[in-house]
Amino acid sequence: MNEKKLILPRKLSGFMELEPSKQLVFDGMIEKIKKVYQTFGFMPLDTPVLEYSEILMAKSGGSIDKEVYAFKKGDTDICMRYDLTVPLARYVAMHENELAFPFKRYQIGKVYRGEKAQKGRFREFYQCDADIVGLTELSTVADGEILALVDRVFASLELKIVNHISNRNILFGFIEELKLERYSTDILTILDKIDKIGKDNAILELKNYIQSEEDCQKLIDLTLQQGSFRHVLGKIEHLCQNETYQKGIDELKEVSSYLQAMGVSEENYILDIGIIRGQNYYTGTVFEAKMPEHPEFSTVCGGGRYDNLASYYTDKKMPGVGMSIGLTRLFDLLDQNNLLPKNQPSALAVQILPMDNQYTLQCLQLQAYLSKKVASEVNYQNRSFKSKLKEANRKQVPFVIIVGEEELKLGKYTLKNMNTGEQELLSKEDCIKTLTASK
């Protein structure tokens, strides 16, 4: 007789899988984020996980090419989406004649990157994106709106952040003034990593493109400027008269005025010229949200302004500004540091326990009544009442309703608080009042 060979249950590394109680917390965070997005007038969008390779890889390059999950089905080359921005670009190009601009959309979904799995790096992770896309033009008011949105989202999650804001035109313009625009990408790449390599190493690398050590130092000093908008703008406003540079100054002033108008506390954002955002498609406002009490978390949200979102798919100019939260990574960081928001450990408000299975029908009738207002279930397993109580404890159900002969005679039910052990005899109407009040 052949013995069945069991397969060892295991999962791929780099894929998060939560126990149900933590999944409830994760889902709760998504609901809070979604609610804020909707409060700001953003509409939901859900694009496919799979796209034609030609579409998805049009704007890729460098390390992204190596990280994309790609395969062939018949004669069709297919990729799994690695972010939510490219699918957005494809969507607005396809539907530009149907959409009302500015188009405000949010999308919360999984993306996939085949990078090396390590702490804080996932191959499958949720992104929570919100973007405002214009047709031909887009006011910088949209930049302020996205920044205010970031502030409100993290307030809803009860997480303290400071938004580090800059404008890439500042450094673009300064590099133009030095007549080094042909090296702008290389120079910005070096400036973007000052925190990692240090000031001295940054100067050494800059010397490959800039002959004057004085100019290297000026660039470094400008990049390291950070503080309140009023303070930093006062120091750098007249540093350079280049047109691009001054455009960046003007846009920063406008954004600051919009944030004040929208009631964003000045404690929650600073001007930080060192925020560059490596992606080349950012053209104006850029930002990174950080948790000041946990600098080791690095950036928990980022984004910025781009001139032409859908240039690979349409000749029409579509400027935009957006934000993205890597929720899987953020959740993992909060979990590892015992900072997860408090949440009910069970989806259930109450479990109904028949003292004897002969009362199951009455329990189901009660559950049908309660479920209109609260999450409930009946434990109909053929087990002892003591076992059912233990199971309710294991599920971390906050309340149980006990149904026995005495309760049915009185037309009332014993509602027991599983945290305090207190119980009282209540009508089904009063049971609902107590359960809803305890949420």
C-alpha positions in Angstrom: 0.0 0.0 0.0 1.4 3.4 -1.1 1.7 6.0 1.6 0.6 9.5 0.6 3.6 11.8 0.5 2.8 15.1 2.2 4.1 18.4 0.8 5.8 20.6 3.3 3.6 23.8 3.6 5.7 26.9 3.1 5.5 30.3 1.4 7.8 32.3 -0.8 10.0 34.8 1.0 9.2 38.5 0.5 5.4 37.9 0.7 3.6 39.1 3.8 1.0 36.8 5.3 -0.8 38.0 8.5 -2.7 36.2 11.2 -6.4 37.2 11.1 -6.2 39.6 14.1 -3.4 41.5 12.5 -5.2 41.4 9.1 -8.1 43.2 10.8 -5.7 46.0 11.8 -4.2 46.1 8.3 -7.7 46.2 6.8 -8.6 48.9 9.3 -5.7 51.1 8.1 -6.8 50.7 4.5 -10.3 51.8 5.4 -9.0 54.9 7.2 -6.8 55.8 4.2 -9.6 55.2 1.8 -12.0 57.4 3.8 -9.6 60.3 3.8 -9.0 59.9 0.0 -12.7 60.0 -0.6 -13.2 63.0 1.8 -10.8 65.0 -0.5 -12.9 64.0 -3.5 -10.7 61.3 -5.0 -12.4 58.6 -7.0 -11.5 54.9 -6.8 -9.7 53.1 -9.6 -8.7 49.4 -9.8 -6.4 48.5 -12.7 -5.4 44.9 -13.6 -2.4 43.3 -12.0 -1.3 42.1 -15.4 -0.5 44.5 -18.3 1.0 44.1 -21.8 4.8 44.2 -21.4 5.0 47.0 -24.0 2.7 49.2 -21.9 4.3 48.4 -18.5 7.9 48.6 -19.6 7.6 51.8 -21.7 8.8 54.1 -18.9 11.0 51.6 -17.1 14.7 51.3 -17.0 17.7 50.4 -14.9 17.0 48.1 -11.9 13.2 48.1 -12.6 13.7 46.0 -15.7 15.4 43.3 -13.6 12.7 43.3 -10.9 9.6 43.0 -13.1 7.8 39.7 -13.1 7.4 38.9 -16.8 6.1 35.9 -18.7 4.6 34.8 -22.0 1.1 33.4 -22.6 0.9 32.2 -26.1 2.2 35.0 -28.3 1.5 37.7 -25.7 4.2 39.2 -23.5 2.8 40.0 -20.1 4.2 41.7 -17.0 2.9 42.1 -13.4 2.5 45.7 -12.4 5.5 47.0 -10.3 3.7 50.3 -9.3 0.3 51.9 -9.7 1.5 55.0 -11.7 2.2 53.4 -15.1 -1.3 51.7 -15.1 -2.8 55.2 -14.2 -0.9 56.7 -17.2 -2.3 54.0 -19.5 -5.8 54.5 -18.1 -5.9 58.2 -18.6 -4.5 57.9 -22.1 -7.2 55.4 -23.0 -10.1 57.4 -21.4 -9.0 61.0 -21.8 -12.1 61.9 -23.8 -14.4 60.5 -21.0 -12.7 61.9 -18.0 -13.3 65.2 -16.3 -10.0 67.0 -15.6 -8.4 67.5 -13.2 -8.9 63.8 -12.7 -8.5 62.8 -9.0 -8.0 59.1 -8.4 -6.9 56.9 -5.7 -5.9 53.2 -5.9 -5.0 50.8 -3.2 -3.6 47.5 -4.4 -0.8 45.0 -4.6 2.3 45.5 -6.8 5.1 43.1 -7.5 8.8 43.4 -7.7 11.2 40.5 -8.0 14.0 42.0 -5.9 16.0 40.3 -3.3 13.8 39.7 -0.2 15.2 41.2 2.9 14.1 43.1 6.0 11.8 45.9 5.0 11.8 44.8 1.4 8.8 42.8 -0.1 8.2 41.2 -3.4 4.5 41.7 -3.1 3.2 44.8 -1.3 0.3 47.2 -1.0 0.6 50.7 -2.3 -1.9 53.4 -1.5 -1.7 56.0 -4.2 -3.5 59.2 -4.9 -2.9 61.4 -7.9 -4.3 64.5 -9.5 -3.9 64.6 -13.3 -4.5 67.6 -15.5 -5.0 68.1 -19.2 -2.5 70.5 -20.7 -2.0 72.3 -17.4 -2.4 71.7 -13.6 -2.4 74.5 -11.0 0.1 74.2 -8.1 -2.9 74.3 -5.9 -3.0 70.5 -6.7 0.5 70.2 -5.1 -0.8 71.8 -1.9 -3.9 69.5 -2.0 -1.7 66.4 -2.2 0.5 67.5 0.6 -2.6 68.3 2.8 -3.9 64.9 1.9 -0.7 63.2 3.2 -1.0 65.2 6.5 -4.7 64.1 6.9 -4.0 60.5 6.1 -1.3 60.1 8.8 -3.4 62.0 11.3 -6.2 59.5 10.6 -3.7 56.7 11.3 -2.7 58.5 14.5 1.0 58.6 13.3 3.1 61.7 13.7 4.9 62.7 10.6 6.8 65.7 9.2 6.6 66.2 5.5 10.0 67.2 4.0 9.2 69.3 0.9 11.3 70.7 -1.9 11.2 71.7 -5.5 13.5 70.1 -8.0 13.7 73.3 -10.0 15.9 74.8 -7.2 18.8 72.4 -7.9 18.0 72.2 -11.7 18.3 75.9 -11.9 21.5 76.1 -9.8 23.1 73.5 -12.0 22.0 75.4 -15.1 23.6 78.6 -13.6 26.9 76.6 -13.3 26.5 75.6 -17.0 26.5 71.9 -16.0 23.0 70.9 -17.1 24.5 68.1 -19.3 25.5 66.4 -16.1 22.4 67.2 -14.1 21.2 63.6 -13.8 24.6 62.5 -12.5 24.9 65.5 -10.1 21.4 65.0 -8.7 22.1 61.3 -8.2 25.2 62.2 -6.0 23.3 64.9 -4.1 20.4 62.5 -3.5 22.7 60.2 -1.4 24.6 62.7 0.7 22.9 61.2 3.9 24.4 57.8 3.0 27.9 58.7 1.7 28.6 61.8 3.7 29.5 65.4 2.6 33.2 64.7 1.9 32.5 61.7 -0.3 29.8 63.6 -2.1 32.3 66.4 -2.9 34.8 63.8 -4.2 32.2 62.3 -6.6 31.0 65.8 -7.7 34.6 66.6 -8.8 34.1 64.2 -11.6 31.7 66.7 -13.1 32.6 70.0 -11.5 36.1 71.5 -11.7 35.6 74.2 -9.1 35.7 73.0 -5.5 33.9 76.2 -4.5 31.0 75.3 -6.8 30.9 71.8 -5.3 30.7 73.3 -1.8 27.9 75.7 -2.9 25.9 72.9 -4.3 26.4 70.8 -1.1 25.5 73.8 1.1 22.3 74.5 -0.9 21.3 70.8 -0.8 21.7 70.6 3.0 19.4 73.6 3.7 16.3 72.6 5.7 14.0 74.2 8.2 10.8 76.3 8.2 9.7 77.7 4.8 10.2 81.2 6.0 13.7 80.5 7.3 15.1 78.6 4.3 13.5 80.7 1.6 15.0 83.8 3.3 18.4 82.2 3.0 18.2 80.9 -0.6 15.8 83.2 -2.4 18.4 85.6 -3.8 21.2 83.0 -4.1 20.7 82.5 -7.8 18.8 84.5 -10.4 18.5 81.7 -12.9 14.9 81.5 -14.3 14.4 77.8 -13.5 15.7 78.4 -10.0 13.3 81.4 -9.4 10.4 79.3 -10.8 11.2 76.8 -8.0 11.2 79.6 -5.4 7.9 80.9 -6.6 6.3 77.5 -6.6 7.5 76.8 -3.0 6.0 80.1 -1.9 2.7 79.2 -3.5 2.6 75.7 -2.0 3.4 77.2 1.5 0.4 79.6 1.2 -1.9 76.7 0.1 -0.8 74.6 3.1 -1.6 77.5 5.4 -4.9 78.0 3.8 -5.8 74.3 4.2 -5.0 74.4 7.9 -1.9 72.2 7.8 0.1 72.9 11.0 3.6 74.3 10.3 4.9 71.7 12.8 4.0 69.0 10.3 6.1 70.2 7.3 9.5 71.7 6.5 11.4 72.9 3.5 14.3 70.4 2.8 16.2 71.1 -0.4 17.9 67.7 0.0 14.6 65.9 -1.0 15.3 65.1 -4.6 13.5 61.8 -5.3 15.7 59.8 -7.6 13.1 59.2 -10.3 13.8 61.4 -13.3 10.1 62.1 -14.0 9.7 64.4 -11.1 9.9 68.0 -12.3 8.7 70.3 -9.6 7.4 69.8 -6.0 8.8 66.7 -4.3 8.3 65.4 -0.8 9.0 62.6 1.6 7.1 62.1 4.9 9.1 60.9 7.8 8.3 59.9 11.4 10.5 62.2 13.6 10.3 59.9 16.6 11.5 57.0 14.4 14.2 58.3 12.0 15.2 54.6 11.4 12.0 54.1 9.4 13.3 56.5 6.7 10.5 57.6 4.3 7.0 56.4 5.0 5.3 58.3 2.1 6.6 60.1 -0.9 5.7 61.7 -4.2 5.7 64.9 -6.2 4.9 66.7 -9.4 5.5 65.3 -12.9 5.1 67.3 -16.2 3.7 64.6 -18.5 2.3 61.4 -17.0 1.2 59.7 -20.2 3.8 60.9 -22.8 4.4 57.3 -24.0 0.7 56.7 -24.7 -0.7 60.1 -26.0 0.6 63.3 -27.6 -1.5 65.3 -25.2 0.3 66.8 -22.2 -1.0 65.5 -18.9 0.8 67.0 -15.9 0.1 65.6 -12.5 1.1 65.3 -8.8 0.7 62.3 -6.6 1.6 60.5 -3.4 2.2 56.9 -2.5 2.3 55.0 0.8 4.0 51.6 0.8 1.5 50.2 3.3 3.0 46.7 3.6 6.4 48.1 4.6 4.9 50.7 6.9 2.7 48.0 8.6 5.7 45.8 9.1 7.8 48.6 10.6 4.9 49.4 13.0 4.4 45.8 13.9 8.1 45.1 14.6 8.2 48.2 16.9 4.9 47.5 18.7 3.3 50.6 17.2 0.3 49.2 15.5 -2.9 51.1 16.1 -5.2 49.5 18.7 -8.0 47.5 17.1 -10.6 44.9 18.1 -8.8 41.6 17.8 -11.9 39.9 16.3 -14.3 40.9 13.5 -17.1 39.7 15.8 -18.9 41.9 18.3 -20.6 38.9 19.9 -20.8 35.1 19.7 -24.1 33.4 20.6 -23.7 30.3 22.7 -26.6 27.8 23.1 -26.4 26.0 26.5 -27.6 23.0 24.6 -27.9 22.3 20.9 -31.6 22.0 21.1 -31.7 25.8 21.3 -29.7 26.3 18.0 -32.7 27.4 16.0 -33.6 30.1 18.6 -29.9 31.2 18.5 -30.0 31.5 14.7 -33.1 33.6 15.0 -31.4 35.9 17.5 -28.3 36.1 15.3 -30.5 37.1 12.3 -31.8 40.0 14.4 -28.5 41.1 15.8 -26.6 40.9 12.5 -28.6 43.9 11.2 -26.6 46.1 13.6 -23.5 44.2 14.8 -21.2 41.4 13.6 -22.3 38.1 15.3 -22.3 34.4 14.9 -23.7 31.2 16.6 -21.4 28.5 17.9 -23.4 25.5 16.8 -20.7 22.9 17.3 -21.8 19.8 19.1 -19.5 20.5 22.1 -19.9 21.2 25.8 -20.8 24.7 26.9 -17.4 25.0 28.6 -15.7 24.2 25.4 -17.7 26.9 23.6 -16.7 29.5 26.1 -13.0 28.5 25.6 -13.4 28.8 21.9 -14.9 32.3 22.3 -11.9 33.3 24.4 -9.5 31.9 21.8 -11.3 34.0 19.2 -11.0 37.0 21.5 -14.7 37.8 21.1 -15.5 40.8 23.3 -19.0 39.5 24.3 -21.0 36.3 24.3 -24.8 35.9 24.6 -25.8 32.8 26.5 -29.1 31.1 25.5 -30.6 28.5 27.7 -33.9 27.3 29.0 -34.2 30.1 31.6 -33.4 32.8 29.1 -36.0 31.5 26.6 -38.7 31.4 29.3 -38.0 35.1 30.2 -37.5 36.3 26.6 -34.2 37.8 27.7 -30.6 36.8 27.1 -27.5 36.7 29.3 -24.9 39.1 27.8 -21.4 38.4 29.2 -18.4 40.8 28.8 -15.5 38.4 28.1 -12.9 41.0 29.3 -14.4 41.8 32.7 -16.5 38.7 33.3 -19.6 40.9 34.1 -22.9 39.7 32.8 -26.5 40.8 32.8 -29.9 39.6 31.6 -31.2 41.9 28.7 -33.8 42.0 26.0 -32.5 41.6 22.5 -33.0 45.3 21.9 -30.9 46.2 25.0 -28.2 43.7 23.9 -27.8 45.7 20.7 -27.6 49.0 22.6 -24.9 47.6 24.8 -23.0 46.1 21.9 -23.1 49.1 19.7 -22.1 51.4 22.6 -19.0 49.3 23.3 -17.6 49.7 19.8 
